[in-house]
C-alpha cells in the first residue's frame, strides 16, 4: 500500500495498549488514517479476524467511515464488489471480515465478538453502548471524536483514565495533505468564536453553549414530496446547500439534499436535473445571487429570491423554532450545523440576539424556505379575506 499517512497512522503502529483514544480537531485526518491502519492490519493478517467499525447511526457511518474505507480500497486496487454484502453491511478482505454497525441496531451491538473495534465519533454514544461493545472486543479498541462535550462525559471519566489506554491529540496542522481552502475554513473559526476555535481548530475540550436549535429529532425518512426547497449559494470555502422542507401541522421536517463546494451555475443546474428535482416545487434561494437565480429559472426550475430585510435572519430563526423540528438521519451536515449553531457573544462573553456567521449554510437555506412559505401562506389568506397580522421582514 503506497498511500500517504499522517501521525495518527504512525501512533497506531507504535501503540501497545488495548485502548487507543484519538481526540482531534476538524480535518485532522484521524478517521481516514485509523481506517488505513485497519486495512493494513487486515491485509497482513494470516488468521481469520473480525473488525467492527461503528457509529451512532447508519447514515452517518455510510457518509464517513464506510466512504473512507471504500475510497482506500479503491485507491489500492483492492475493492471487489462481490466481497461487499450490502444487506449485512460486511466486507471480506483477505482473512478479515469487516462489519459496519450502528447503535440504532441493538441486535448488532449485543452480537458476536470481534477482534478489533473502531468507534467513529465516540462522543455520540452512551456509556451503556460503549460497555456493550467493549466487553465483546477481544484485542484492540480504537475511538475518535471531536471534543465538544462536558468534562463529565464518559470518555474523559472512564476511558482516558484507564491504565490500558493511550491518548493522542491531533489538529488540522497534523494533516499536511489538507487543501488550502479547508485550512482557511478552519482558521476562520478564530474570528467566529474562541470556543469553536478551541474545539475544532486546536482539538481541545470545550462546551458549545447557547445553541439556537437545542432540540430536534432524527428520523429515518422525509416525506417523498417536499413542499419547498431552500437554496444557499457558495463556491470556494462555503458550500452550495440545498434542503427539502415540509411543514405538517406543528412539525417541520428538513432533509439535506446538497452540500458541495466549487459548484458553478451549470453544475447546480445539472445536479438538479440529475436528481429529479421537481420543476414545479418552489425553490427559495439567497437573493444576493440574482444572476444564479436567473440562470436556474431559465433552466426551467421554479426558483425565487428569498426576501431579506432588517430582521429577516432572526425572523426566520424564530419561525423555525416555533415548530417541532425533525431532521433525517442522512442529513449529516445539517445535523452538524444544528449541533453547532449558536448565538453570538459580545466582548464580555454574553450572548446577543444574533447568530454566529458559521455552521449556517443549510440552516440559512432552511430559513429562506420557511420564511417564504409563511409569507406565501399569509398572502393567500389575505387574498381570501382572512386577517393575518403579518409581520414585516
C-alpha positions in Angstrom: 0.0 0.0 0.0 1.5 3.3 -1.1 -0.8 5.8 0.4 0.2 9.0 2.3 -0.3 8.8 6.0 0.0 11.2 8.9 1.0 10.9 12.5 -2.3 9.2 13.6 -1.3 6.1 11.5 2.2 6.1 13.0 0.8 6.4 16.5 -1.3 3.3 16.0 1.7 1.5 14.5 3.5 2.0 17.8 0.6 1.6 20.3 0.9 -1.3 22.7 -2.2 -0.5 24.8 -5.6 -2.2 24.5 -7.5 1.1 24.0 -6.3 3.9 21.8 -8.1 7.3 22.1 -7.8 9.8 19.3 -9.1 13.3 20.2 -8.9 15.7 17.3 -10.0 18.9 15.8 -11.7 19.2 12.4 -9.9 17.8 9.3 -7.0 16.3 11.3 -7.2 13.1 9.2 -7.7 10.9 12.3 -10.6 8.8 10.9 -9.0 8.2 7.5 -5.7 7.2 9.0 -7.3 4.9 11.5 -9.2 3.1 8.7 -6.0 3.0 6.7 -4.3 1.2 9.6 -7.2 -1.3 10.0 -7.0 -2.2 6.3 -3.2 -2.7 6.6 -3.8 -5.0 9.6 -6.3 -7.0 7.6 -4.1 -7.4 4.6 -1.2 -8.6 6.8 -3.3 -11.0 8.8 -2.8 -14.7 8.2 -5.6 -15.7 10.6 -9.4 -15.1 10.4 -10.4 -11.9 12.2 -13.4 -9.7 12.6 -13.0 -5.9 12.6 -16.1 -3.8 13.6 -16.4 -0.2 12.6 -19.3 1.6 14.4 -21.0 4.9 14.7 -24.3 6.2 16.2 -26.4 5.9 13.1 -26.1 4.0 9.8 -26.5 7.1 7.6 -23.6 8.8 9.5 -21.5 5.7 9.2 -22.1 5.4 5.5 -21.3 9.0 4.9 -18.0 9.0 6.8 -16.1 5.8 7.8 -17.6 3.5 5.2 -16.9 6.0 2.5 -13.3 6.3 3.6 -13.0 2.6 3.7 -14.2 2.1 0.2 -12.1 5.0 -1.1 -8.9 3.5 0.4 -9.7 0.0 -1.1 -10.3 1.6 -4.5 -7.0 3.6 -4.3 -5.0 0.4 -3.6 -7.0 -1.6 -6.2 -8.4 -4.0 -3.6 -12.1 -3.3 -3.9 -14.1 -6.3 -5.2 -17.9 -5.8 -5.4 -18.6 -9.5 -4.7 -16.9 -9.2 -1.4 -19.3 -6.5 -0.2 -22.6 -7.7 1.4 -24.8 -4.7 1.3 -27.7 -6.3 3.3 -25.4 -7.3 6.1 -23.0 -4.3 5.7 -19.9 -6.5 5.7 -16.8 -6.7 3.6 -14.4 -9.7 3.3 -10.8 -8.5 2.9 -8.5 -11.5 2.8 -8.9 -13.4 6.1 -10.6 -10.5 7.8 -14.3 -9.7 7.9 -15.1 -6.0 8.3 -18.6 -5.3 9.7 -20.2 -1.9 9.8 -22.8 -1.4 12.5 -24.7 1.4 14.2 -26.0 2.0 17.7 -29.6 2.0 16.3 -29.1 -1.7 15.6 -29.4 -3.2 19.1 -29.0 -6.8 17.8 -25.7 -5.9 16.3 -24.4 -4.2 19.5 -25.1 -7.3 21.5 -24.0 -9.7 18.7 -20.9 -11.7 18.2 -17.4 -11.0 19.5 -14.8 -9.2 17.4 -11.0 -8.9 17.4 -10.7 -5.1 16.7 -13.3 -2.4 17.3 -13.2 1.2 15.9 -15.9 3.6 17.2 -16.1 6.7 15.0 -17.3 9.9 16.7 -17.5 8.0 20.0 -18.9 11.1 21.9 -22.2 10.4 20.1 -22.6 7.1 22.1 -23.9 6.5 25.6 -21.8 4.8 28.2 -24.0 1.7 28.0 -23.4 1.3 24.3 -19.7 1.7 24.9 -19.7 -1.0 27.5 -21.7 -3.4 25.4 -19.2 -3.0 22.5 -16.1 -3.1 24.8 -16.9 -6.4 26.5 -17.4 -8.1 23.1 -14.0 -7.0 21.8 -11.0 -9.4 22.3 -7.9 -7.4 21.2 -7.9 -3.8 20.3 -10.3 -0.9 20.7 -9.9 2.5 18.9 -12.1 5.5 19.3 -12.0 9.0 17.8 -14.0 12.2 18.4 -14.2 16.0 18.3 -14.0 17.1 22.0 -17.2 19.2 22.1 -18.5 17.8 25.3 -18.6 18.4 29.1 -15.8 17.2 31.4 -18.3 14.7 32.8 -18.5 12.8 29.6 -17.8 9.1 29.9 -14.8 9.3 27.5 -13.0 11.7 29.9 -14.1 9.9 33.1 -14.0 6.2 32.1 -11.8 5.7 29.1 -8.8 8.2 29.1 -8.2 7.3 32.7 -7.8 3.6 32.1 -4.4 2.1 32.7 -4.6 0.2 29.5 -5.4 3.2 27.2 -3.2 5.6 25.4 -4.3 9.1 24.4 -3.4 11.1 21.3 -4.4 14.6 20.1 -4.3 15.9 16.5 -5.3 19.0 14.7 -5.6 20.2 11.1 -2.0 21.2 11.3 -1.1 17.5 11.6 -2.7 16.8 8.2 -0.2 18.0 5.6 -2.5 16.9 2.7 -5.3 19.3 3.6 -6.5 21.7 0.8 -5.7 25.4 1.5 -9.5 26.3 1.3 -10.2 23.9 4.2 -7.4 25.3 6.2 -8.8 28.8 5.7 -12.3 27.5 6.7 -11.0 26.1 10.0 -8.8 29.2 10.8 -11.8 31.4 10.2 -13.2 30.0 13.4 -10.8 32.2 15.3 -12.9 35.2 14.2 -16.2 33.4 14.9 -15.8 32.2 18.5 -12.9 31.3 20.7 -14.6 28.2 21.9 -15.2 26.9 18.4 -11.5 27.6 17.6 -10.5 25.7 20.8 -12.6 22.6 19.8 -12.3 22.4 16.0 -9.1 24.2 15.5 -6.9 23.2 18.4 -8.6 19.9 19.2 -9.1 20.7 22.9 -12.2 20.0 25.0 -14.9 22.7 25.1 -18.6 23.2 25.6 -20.8 24.6 22.9 -23.4 26.7 24.8 -26.2 29.0 23.6 -27.4 26.6 20.9 -30.1 28.2 18.7 -31.8 24.8 18.0 -31.1 22.7 21.1 -33.9 20.2 20.4 -34.6 18.2 17.3 -35.5 14.7 16.4 -33.7 12.4 13.9 -36.0 10.4 11.6 -35.3 7.7 9.0 -37.0 9.3 6.0 -38.7 12.5 5.0 -41.9 12.9 3.0 -41.4 11.8 -0.6 -42.7 15.1 -2.0 -41.4 18.2 -0.2 -43.4 21.4 -0.2 -40.4 23.6 -1.0 -36.6 23.7 -1.1 -34.2 26.2 0.4 -31.0 27.0 -1.5 -27.9 28.8 -0.3 -25.1 29.6 -2.7 -21.3 29.2 -2.1 -18.2 28.3 -4.0 -14.7 28.1 -2.6 -14.9 27.9 1.2 -18.7 27.9 1.6 -20.8 25.1 0.0 -23.8 25.3 -2.2 -26.5 23.9 0.1 -30.0 22.6 -0.7 -32.6 21.4 1.8 -36.0 19.9 1.3 -38.7 21.4 3.5 -42.1 20.1 4.6 -44.5 21.5 7.2 -47.3 19.4 8.6 -49.2 20.9 11.4 -46.7 21.9 14.1 -43.9 19.8 12.7 -41.1 21.0 10.4 -39.1 18.3 8.5 -35.8 19.1 6.9 -33.9 16.8 4.6 -30.4 17.7 3.3 -30.1 17.2 -0.4 -26.9 19.0 -1.5 -23.8 20.3 0.3 -20.8 20.9 -2.0 -18.2 23.5 -2.8 -16.9 24.6 -6.2 -20.3 24.4 -8.0 -20.7 26.7 -10.9 -24.2 27.6 -12.1 -24.1 24.9 -14.8 -23.1 22.4 -12.1 -26.1 23.3 -9.9 -28.4 23.0 -12.9 -27.0 19.6 -13.9 -27.3 18.4 -10.3 -31.0 19.5 -10.1 -31.7 17.7 -13.3 -29.8 14.5 -12.4 -31.5 14.3 -9.0 -35.0 14.8 -10.5 -35.8 18.0 -8.5 -39.5 18.7 -9.4 -39.6 21.8 -11.6 -42.9 22.9 -10.1 -41.8 22.8 -6.4 -40.7 26.2 -5.3 -37.0 26.8 -4.6 -36.3 29.8 -2.3 -32.8 31.0 -2.8 -30.3 33.5 -1.5 -31.3 36.8 -3.1 -27.7 38.0 -3.0 -27.1 35.9 -6.2 -29.6 37.3 -8.8 -27.6 36.1 -11.8 -27.6 32.5 -10.5 -31.3 32.6 -9.7 -32.0 33.8 -13.2 -29.9 31.0 -14.7 -31.8 28.4 -12.7 -35.1 30.0 -13.6 -34.2 30.0 -17.3 -33.2 26.3 -17.0 -36.8 25.6 -16.0 -36.8 25.5 -12.2 -39.3 27.3 -10.0 -36.7 29.3 -8.2 -37.4 32.6 -6.4 -35.3 35.0 -4.4 -35.9 34.9 -0.6 -37.0 38.3 0.8 -34.4 39.8 3.1 -34.8 42.8 5.5 -33.7 44.3 8.7 -34.8 41.4 11.0 -35.1 38.6 8.4 -32.4 36.4 10.0 -34.0 36.4 13.5 -37.5 36.3 12.0 -36.6 33.1 10.1 -34.9 31.6 13.1 -37.9 32.3 15.3 -40.2 30.7 12.6 -38.2 27.5 12.6 -38.1 27.5 16.4 -41.9 27.7 16.5 -42.2 24.2 15.1 -41.3 20.8 16.3 -38.2 20.2 14.3 -37.2 16.8 12.8 -34.3 16.0 10.5 -33.4 12.9 8.5 -30.6 10.9 9.9 -28.8 11.1 6.5 -28.6 14.9 6.8 -25.1 14.8 8.2 -24.0 18.3 7.5 -27.3 19.7 8.7 -27.1 17.8 12.0 -23.6 19.2 12.5 -24.9 22.7 11.9 -27.7 22.2 14.4 -25.3 21.0 17.0 -23.0 24.0 16.5 -25.2 27.0 15.5 -25.2 29.4 18.5 -26.0 32.9 19.4 -23.0 35.3 19.0 -21.4 36.8 22.1 -20.2 40.3 22.9 -16.8 41.3 24.1 -17.8 40.3 27.7 -18.8 36.8 26.5 -22.5 37.4 26.9 -24.9 36.1 24.2 -26.6 38.7 21.9 -29.7 38.3 19.9 -27.9 37.4 16.7 -26.4 34.1 15.4 -22.8 33.4 14.6 -21.7 33.5 11.0 -20.7 29.9 10.8 -22.4 26.4 10.7 -25.3 28.0 8.9 -25.3 27.1 5.2 -28.1 24.5 5.3 -29.8 26.4 8.1 -29.8 29.6 6.0 -31.3 27.7 3.2 -34.0 26.3 5.6 -34.7 29.8 6.9 -35.2 31.1 3.3 -37.8 28.4 2.6 -39.7 28.5 5.8 -39.9 32.3 5.8 -41.1 32.4 2.2 -43.6 29.6 2.8 -45.0 31.5 5.7 -45.2 34.7 3.6 -47.0 32.8 0.8 -49.5 31.4 3.3 -50.3 34.9 4.6 -50.6 36.3 1.1 -53.0 33.5 0.2 -55.1 34.2 3.3 -55.1 37.9 2.5 -56.5 37.3 -1.0 -59.2 35.1 0.6 -60.1 37.9 3.0 -58.6 36.5 6.2 -56.9 38.8 8.7 -53.4 37.5 9.2 -51.5 40.2 11.2 -48.4 39.6 9.1 -45.0 40.7 10.4 -42.7 42.7 8.2 -39.3 41.3 7.4 
